[in-house]
Amino acid sequence: MNQLAVNRKIVKKIIFISLQGIGDLILALPAFRSVKEEFPGVELFVLTLEKNRGVVDGDAAITEVFTYDGTKKGLAALGALFRLLLNIRREAFDASVCMYPVGLRSALIGYLSGAFVRVAQNVWKLRHFYFLFTLRVPVRSGTHAVEMNLDLVRALGVKARADSLKLSVAVSDKHRGLAAAFKVEQSISKNDMLIAIHAGAGAWGRSRLWPAENFAALADRLIDRYRAKVVFIGAAGEEKTFNAVKDKMRNKPVFFGSHSLKVTAVFLESCSLFIGNNSGPMHLAAAMKTPTLGIFGDTDPRIHRPFGGNNAVVRKGLDCSPCYYPHLHGTLPEARLDQGVVGRRFRCKKNTYECMERVEVDDVFAAAQKMIEKLHLHHGGNS
């Protein structure tokens, strides 16, 4: 196998930087694996948030994982960042790659890593900081995030064919055992139609939330129509969201909470169908090859849809939707933002969240029914 070389310099160690959400890191996995498959001698490191570690821990393509605790503030945050940078510089990386979507924090760390090759997307919001990079990759309008990440490693000389993408999370027998124990505890058998639902939306909150009463009505209809076992997925702190849905249901749902990301991944792999807002669990379900139905409003499904052929999206085509792009001005013609979202929580300009509110229960149920019939899921769930 030929050595990976950029500008006539050999690249032996790469650090990939992804300091965004769990879903963003999942959509970067094919890029990591493409490099390792074509150049197995190259060592790959990943820097991500502590809460995202489960996505890449144990991945055969990754040599080591660095984590950054984004919850720390003030001097504690500065001290942690300084120690992190020292550890990164000790590795003497040849290349740093800021994965989609790039931010200033990622760009600065990539620059301070000391790598002689520094790659990122050519985004307008970092126009005053272009000196941080040696390679700026054009943003392809309306292209899925998986492909945007592949463009970054293609800039290094990796072929990264789109027809051989591998999107999955590495799990162990221990994780499988914990997921199996949960199913035994809840009297879930391999013959049940097991439907996972995620009614939360992580840190982005209101702009991506379908109303709790809609999720309640949808879950009841799925249980009534298919005798499905409906299990709500939720991270720590999302019990309130689950309770808001449960209180509006006629049937009794189950909450799959307080489990690690990898145990959740195993459980999702065994589900017949996943339905949820655009969030990390949606991308995790798709990565585990579970048929996935995403409910979209502010985000562009061309970029953030659940990746894979057995997945679908429900949305309303409003004039103002989609409106959220992590790139900001100058990179997508469709991005009609008056100001950036850096340093502030994204909010609906109309303050109505109409793009989510107008998605009806009938819309999502019809899409779910179509997927169930297409995949013959009513003959039994995944084993």
Secondary structure as a PSIPRED ss2 file (coil, helix, strand):
# PSIPRED VFORMAT (PSIPRED V4.0)

   1 M C   1.000  0.000  0.000
   2 N C   1.000  0.000  0.000
   3 Q C   1.000  0.000  0.000
   4 L C   1.000  0.000  0.000
   5 A E   0.000  0.000  1.000
   6 V E   0.000  0.000  1.000
   7 N C   1.000  0.000  0.000
   8 R C   1.000  0.000  0.000
   9 K E   0.000  0.000  1.000
  10 I E   0.000  0.000  1.000
  11 V C   1.000  0.000  0.000
  12 K C   1.000  0.000  0.000
  13 K E   0.000  0.000  1.000
  14 I E   0.000  0.000  1.000
  15 I E   0.000  0.000  1.000
  16 F E   0.000  0.000  1.000
  17 I E   0.000  0.000  1.000
  18 S E   0.000  0.000  1.000
  19 L C   1.000  0.000  0.000
  20 Q C   1.000  0.000  0.000
  21 G C   1.000  0.000  0.000
  22 I H   0.000  1.000  0.000
  23 G H   0.000  1.000  0.000
  24 D H   0.000  1.000  0.000
  25 L H   0.000  1.000  0.000
  26 I H   0.000  1.000  0.000
  27 L C   1.000  0.000  0.000
  28 A C   1.000  0.000  0.000
  29 L H   0.000  1.000  0.000
  30 P H   0.000  1.000  0.000
  31 A H   0.000  1.000  0.000
  32 F H   0.000  1.000  0.000
  33 R H   0.000  1.000  0.000
  34 S H   0.000  1.000  0.000
  35 V H   0.000  1.000  0.000
  36 K H   0.000  1.000  0.000
  37 E H   0.000  1.000  0.000
  38 E H   0.000  1.000  0.000
  39 F C   1.000  0.000  0.000
  40 P C   1.000  0.000  0.000
  41 G C   1.000  0.000  0.000
  42 V C   1.000  0.000  0.000
  43 E E   0.000  0.000  1.000
  44 L E   0.000  0.000  1.000
  45 F E   0.000  0.000  1.000
  46 V E   0.000  0.000  1.000
  47 L E   0.000  0.000  1.000
  48 T E   0.000  0.000  1.000
  49 L E   0.000  0.000  1.000
  50 E H   0.000  1.000  0.000
  51 K H   0.000  1.000  0.000
  52 N H   0.000  1.000  0.000
  53 R H   0.000  1.000  0.000
  54 G H   0.000  1.000  0.000
  55 V H   0.000  1.000  0.000
  56 V H   0.000  1.000  0.000
  57 D C   1.000  0.000  0.000
  58 G C   1.000  0.000  0.000
  59 D C   1.000  0.000  0.000
  60 A C   1.000  0.000  0.000
  61 A C   1.000  0.000  0.000
  62 I C   1.000  0.000  0.000
  63 T C   1.000  0.000  0.000
  64 E E   0.000  0.000  1.000
  65 V E   0.000  0.000  1.000
  66 F E   0.000  0.000  1.000
  67 T E   0.000  0.000  1.000
  68 Y E   0.000  0.000  1.000
  69 D C   1.000  0.000  0.000
  70 G C   1.000  0.000  0.000
  71 T C   1.000  0.000  0.000
  72 K C   1.000  0.000  0.000
  73 K C   1.000  0.000  0.000
  74 G H   0.000  1.000  0.000
  75 L H   0.000  1.000  0.000
  76 A H   0.000  1.000  0.000
  77 A H   0.000  1.000  0.000
  78 L H   0.000  1.000  0.000
  79 G H   0.000  1.000  0.000
  80 A H   0.000  1.000  0.000
  81 L H   0.000  1.000  0.000
  82 F H   0.000  1.000  0.000
  83 R H   0.000  1.000  0.000
  84 L H   0.000  1.000  0.000
  85 L H   0.000  1.000  0.000
  86 L H   0.000  1.000  0.000
  87 N H   0.000  1.000  0.000
  88 I H   0.000  1.000  0.000
  89 R H   0.000  1.000  0.000
  90 R H   0.000  1.000  0.000
  91 E C   1.000  0.000  0.000
  92 A C   1.000  0.000  0.000
  93 F C   1.000  0.000  0.000
  94 D C   1.000  0.000  0.000
  95 A E   0.000  0.000  1.000
  96 S E   0.000  0.000  1.000
  97 V E   0.000  0.000  1.000
  98 C E   0.000  0.000  1.000
  99 M C   1.000  0.000  0.000
 100 Y C   1.000  0.000  0.000
 101 P C   1.000  0.000  0.000
 102 V C   1.000  0.000  0.000
 103 G C   1.000  0.000  0.000
 104 L H   0.000  1.000  0.000
 105 R H   0.000  1.000  0.000
 106 S H   0.000  1.000  0.000
 107 A H   0.000  1.000  0.000
 108 L H   0.000  1.000  0.000
 109 I H   0.000  1.000  0.000
 110 G H   0.000  1.000  0.000
 111 Y H   0.000  1.000  0.000
 112 L H   0.000  1.000  0.000
 113 S C   1.000  0.000  0.000
 114 G C   1.000  0.000  0.000
 115 A C   1.000  0.000  0.000
 116 F C   1.000  0.000  0.000
 117 V E   0.000  0.000  1.000
 118 R E   0.000  0.000  1.000
 119 V E   0.000  0.000  1.000
 120 A E   0.000  0.000  1.000
 121 Q E   0.000  0.000  1.000
 122 N C   1.000  0.000  0.000
 123 V C   1.000  0.000  0.000
 124 W H   0.000  1.000  0.000
 125 K H   0.000  1.000  0.000
 126 L H   0.000  1.000  0.000
 127 R H   0.000  1.000  0.000
 128 H H   0.000  1.000  0.000
 129 F H   0.000  1.000  0.000
 130 Y H   0.000  1.000  0.000
 131 F H   0.000  1.000  0.000
 132 L H   0.000  1.000  0.000
 133 F C   1.000  0.000  0.000
 134 T C   1.000  0.000  0.000
 135 L E   0.000  0.000  1.000
 136 R E   0.000  0.000  1.000
 137 V E   0.000  0.000  1.000
 138 P C   1.000  0.000  0.000
 139 V C   1.000  0.000  0.000
 140 R C   1.000  0.000  0.000
 141 S C   1.000  0.000  0.000
 142 G C   1.000  0.000  0.000
 143 T C   1.000  0.000  0.000
 144 H C   1.000  0.000  0.000
 145 A H   0.000  1.000  0.000
 146 V H   0.000  1.000  0.000
 147 E H   0.000  1.000  0.000
 148 M H   0.000  1.000  0.000
 149 N H   0.000  1.000  0.000
 150 L H   0.000  1.000  0.000
 151 D H   0.000  1.000  0.000
 152 L H   0.000  1.000  0.000
 153 V H   0.000  1.000  0.000
 154 R H   0.000  1.000  0.000
 155 A C   1.000  0.000  0.000
 156 L C   1.000  0.000  0.000
 157 G C   1.000  0.000  0.000
 158 V C   1.000  0.000  0.000
 159 K C   1.000  0.000  0.000
 160 A C   1.000  0.000  0.000
 161 R C   1.000  0.000  0.000
 162 A H   0.000  1.000  0.000
 163 D H   0.000  1.000  0.000
 164 S H   0.000  1.000  0.000
 165 L C   1.000  0.000  0.000
 166 K C   1.000  0.000  0.000
 167 L C   1.000  0.000  0.000
 168 S C   1.000  0.000  0.000
 169 V C   1.000  0.000  0.000
 170 A C   1.000  0.000  0.000
 171 V C   1.000  0.000  0.000
 172 S C   1.000  0.000  0.000
 173 D H   0.000  1.000  0.000
 174 K H   0.000  1.000  0.000
 175 H H   0.000  1.000  0.000
 176 R H   0.000  1.000  0.000
 177 G H   0.000  1.000  0.000
 178 L H   0.000  1.000  0.000
 179 A H   0.000  1.000  0.000
 180 A H   0.000  1.000  0.000
 181 A H   0.000  1.000  0.000
 182 F H   0.000  1.000  0.000
 183 K H   0.000  1.000  0.000
 184 V H   0.000  1.000  0.000
 185 E H   0.000  1.000  0.000
 186 Q C   1.000  0.000  0.000
 187 S C   1.000  0.000  0.000
 188 I C   1.000  0.000  0.000
 189 S C   1.000  0.000  0.000
 190 K C   1.000  0.000  0.000
 191 N C   1.000  0.000  0.000
 192 D C   1.000  0.000  0.000
 193 M C   1.000  0.000  0.000
 194 L E   0.000  0.000  1.000
 195 I E   0.000  0.000  1.000
 196 A E   0.000  0.000  1.000
 197 I E   0.000  0.000  1.000
 198 H E   0.000  0.000  1.000
 199 A C   1.000  0.000  0.000
 200 G C   1.000  0.000  0.000
 201 A C   1.000  0.000  0.000
 202 G H   0.000  1.000  0.000
 203 A H   0.000  1.000  0.000
 204 W H   0.000  1.000  0.000
 205 G H   0.000  1.000  0.000
 206 R H   0.000  1.000  0.000
 207 S H   0.000  1.000  0.000
 208 R H   0.000  1.000  0.000
 209 L C   1.000  0.000  0.000
 210 W C   1.000  0.000  0.000
 211 P C   1.000  0.000  0.000
 212 A H   0.000  1.000  0.000
 213 E H   0.000  1.000  0.000
 214 N H   0.000  1.000  0.000
 215 F H   0.000  1.000  0.000
 216 A H   0.000  1.000  0.000
 217 A H   0.000  1.000  0.000
 218 L H   0.000  1.000  0.000
 219 A H   0.000  1.000  0.000
 220 D H   0.000  1.000  0.000
 221 R H   0.000  1.000  0.000
 222 L H   0.000  1.000  0.000
 223 I H   0.000  1.000  0.000
 224 D H   0.000  1.000  0.000
 225 R H   0.000  1.000  0.000
 226 Y H   0.000  1.000  0.000
 227 R C   1.000  0.000  0.000
 228 A C   1.000  0.000  0.000
 229 K E   0.000  0.000  1.000
 230 V E   0.000  0.000  1.000
 231 V E   0.000  0.000  1.000
 232 F E   0.000  0.000  1.000
 233 I E   0.000  0.000  1.000
 234 G C   1.000  0.000  0.000
 235 A C   1.000  0.000  0.000
 236 A C   1.000  0.000  0.000
 237 G C   1.000  0.000  0.000
 238 E C   1.000  0.000  0.000
 239 E H   0.000  1.000  0.000
 240 K H   0.000  1.000  0.000
 241 T H   0.000  1.000  0.000
 242 F H   0.000  1.000  0.000
 243 N H   0.000  1.000  0.000
 244 A H   0.000  1.000  0.000
 245 V H   0.000  1.000  0.000
 246 K H   0.000  1.000  0.000
 247 D C   1.000  0.000  0.000
 248 K C   1.000  0.000  0.000
 249 M C   1.000  0.000  0.000
 250 R C   1.000  0.000  0.000
 251 N C   1.000  0.000  0.000
 252 K C   1.000  0.000  0.000
 253 P C   1.000  0.000  0.000
 254 V E   0.000  0.000  1.000
 255 F E   0.000  0.000  1.000
 256 F E   0.000  0.000  1.000
 257 G C   1.000  0.000  0.000
 258 S C   1.000  0.000  0.000
 259 H C   1.000  0.000  0.000
 260 S C   1.000  0.000  0.000
 261 L H   0.000  1.000  0.000
 262 K H   0.000  1.000  0.000
 263 V H   0.000  1.000  0.000
 264 T H   0.000  1.000  0.000
 265 A H   0.000  1.000  0.000
 266 V H   0.000  1.000  0.000
 267 F H   0.000  1.000  0.000
 268 L H   0.000  1.000  0.000
 269 E H   0.000  1.000  0.000
 270 S C   1.000  0.000  0.000
 271 C C   1.000  0.000  0.000
 272 S C   1.000  0.000  0.000
 273 L E   0.000  0.000  1.000
 274 F E   0.000  0.000  1.000
 275 I E   0.000  0.000  1.000
 276 G E   0.000  0.000  1.000
 277 N E   0.000  0.000  1.000
 278 N C   1.000  0.000  0.000
 279 S C   1.000  0.000  0.000
 280 G H   0.000  1.000  0.000
 281 P H   0.000  1.000  0.000
 282 M H   0.000  1.000  0.000
 283 H H   0.000  1.000  0.000
 284 L H   0.000  1.000  0.000
 285 A H   0.000  1.000  0.000
 286 A H   0.000  1.000  0.000
 287 A H   0.000  1.000  0.000
 288 M C   1.000  0.000  0.000
 289 K C   1.000  0.000  0.000
 290 T C   1.000  0.000  0.000
 291 P C   1.000  0.000  0.000
 292 T E   0.000  0.000  1.000
 293 L E   0.000  0.000  1.000
 294 G E   0.000  0.000  1.000
 295 I E   0.000  0.000  1.000
 296 F C   1.000  0.000  0.000
 297 G C   1.000  0.000  0.000
 298 D C   1.000  0.000  0.000
 299 T E   0.000  0.000  1.000
 300 D C   1.000  0.000  0.000
 301 P H   0.000  1.000  0.000
 302 R H   0.000  1.000  0.000
 303 I H   0.000  1.000  0.000
 304 H H   0.000  1.000  0.000
 305 R C   1.000  0.000  0.000
 306 P C   1.000  0.000  0.000
 307 F C   1.000  0.000  0.000
 308 G C   1.000  0.000  0.000
 309 G C   1.000  0.000  0.000
 310 N C   1.000  0.000  0.000
 311 N C   1.000  0.000  0.000
 312 A E   0.000  0.000  1.000
 313 V E   0.000  0.000  1.000
 314 V E   0.000  0.000  1.000
 315 R C   1.000  0.000  0.000
 316 K C   1.000  0.000  0.000
 317 G C   1.000  0.000  0.000
 318 L C   1.000  0.000  0.000
 319 D C   1.000  0.000  0.000
 320 C C   1.000  0.000  0.000
 321 S C   1.000  0.000  0.000
 322 P C   1.000  0.000  0.000
 323 C C   1.000  0.000  0.000
 324 Y E   0.000  0.000  1.000
 325 Y C   1.000  0.000  0.000
 326 P C   1.000  0.000  0.000
 327 H C   1.000  0.000  0.000
 328 L C   1.000  0.000  0.000
 329 H C   1.000  0.000  0.000
 330 G C   1.000  0.000  0.000
 331 T C   1.000  0.000  0.000
 332 L C   1.000  0.000  0.000
 333 P C   1.000  0.000  0.000
 334 E C   1.000  0.000  0.000
 335 A C   1.000  0.000  0.000
 336 R C   1.000  0.000  0.000
 337 L C   1.000  0.000  0.000
 338 D C   1.000  0.000  0.000
 339 Q C   1.000  0.000  0.000
 340 G C   1.000  0.000  0.000
 341 V C   1.000  0.000  0.000
 342 V C   1.000  0.000  0.000
 343 G C   1.000  0.000  0.000
 344 R C   1.000  0.000  0.000
 345 R C   1.000  0.000  0.000
 346 F C   1.000  0.000  0.000
 347 R C   1.000  0.000  0.000
 348 C C   1.000  0.000  0.000
 349 K C   1.000  0.000  0.000
 350 K C   1.000  0.000  0.000
 351 N C   1.000  0.000  0.000
 352 T C   1.000  0.000  0.000
 353 Y C   1.000  0.000  0.000
 354 E H   0.000  1.000  0.000
 355 C H   0.000  1.000  0.000
 356 M H   0.000  1.000  0.000
 357 E H   0.000  1.000  0.000
 358 R C   1.000  0.000  0.000
 359 V C   1.000  0.000  0.000
 360 E C   1.000  0.000  0.000
 361 V H   0.000  1.000  0.000
 362 D H   0.000  1.000  0.000
 363 D H   0.000  1.000  0.000
 364 V H   0.000  1.000  0.000
 365 F H   0.000  1.000  0.000
 366 A H   0.000  1.000  0.000
 367 A H   0.000  1.000  0.000
 368 A H   0.000  1.000  0.000
 369 Q H   0.000  1.000  0.000
 370 K H   0.000  1.000  0.000
 371 M H   0.000  1.000  0.000
 372 I H   0.000  1.000  0.000
 373 E H   0.000  1.000  0.000
 374 K H   0.000  1.000  0.000
 375 L C   1.000  0.000  0.000
 376 H C   1.000  0.000  0.000
 377 L H   0.000  1.000  0.000
 378 H H   0.000  1.000  0.000
 379 H H   0.000  1.000  0.000
 380 G C   1.000  0.000  0.000
 381 G C   1.000  0.000  0.000
 382 N C   1.000  0.000  0.000
 383 S C   1.000  0.000  0.000
